[in-house]
Amino acid sequence: MKRVDAHVIKPEEYKELPEMTDEMFSRVAFKKAGRPRSPNPKQMISLRLPPEVVARWKATGPGWQTRMAKRLEKMPLPRSASEA
């Protein structure tokens, strides 16, 4: 594999490649890569937190952002000033 990775294509090697024709392109089936779209996608926000808070959550290991989001979902919403 190292030999393949180290190979540099020379200009004369391009002559060996056939020209792509409309017929060749018509046979191509493009597949969309990646995850399927979520019916309820998450929203990206910017949130400033104290470094100690972020450090404590990160210390819980991989998935800390998901756990933080779940904890926030469970919390009651604060009352607005007009409701008080």
Secondary structure, 3 states (H helix, E strand, C coil): CHHHHHCCCCHHHHCCCCCCCHHHHHCCCCCCCCCCCCCCCCCCCCCCCCHHHHHHHHCCCCCHHHHHHHHHHHCCCCCCCCCC
